[in-house]
Amino acid sequence: MRLIYMLLAILGLSACGTGEAPASPGTPPPQAAVSEQEPAQQPSTQLESDGDGSTLKITFGDYELLATFEDNPSAEAFKELLSQGPVTVQMSDYGGFEKVGPLGTTLPRSDQQITTEPGDVILYQGDQITIYYGTNSWNFTRLARIDDPTDLREKLGDGTVSITFSLE
């Protein structure tokens, strides 16, 4: 039995070694090599704009807002629709947290339980488009997110507004 304990102790100690000589007193411990490369990019669910129409342009009144498309089949279908030309939607307030209006066509849904944030562009029931200036939790399909939703509620104003969606 002692032999088994001794073998386990020897194996355990050898597995913990680094293969380097121990540091002398007063010498800082060795550090892991630091890579000179750029930090790894985190995966994104959004497509980045590179001038090829992958940015959504939202125009109303005196405002032109840019939004980044989500990476899902619904956003791809919306881009395909917009590649045929701009789409203008009459949008009205609903619930004190969004502007909503009929898209005029039905897009495939990629619904998920989400909580919206100001600046979310959402497909609702496949044929309604909404721009959120507040929050709401439901099964929705996020199409895009406005890059800078600062003062979005004030910009959208009260009542019905004509909003044009196009590709940048």
Summary of the structure (lengths in Angstrom):
residues: 168
radius of gyration: 26.9
end to end distance: 75.3
largest distance: 85.0
contacts: 425
relative contact order: 0.20
helix: 18%
strand: 35%
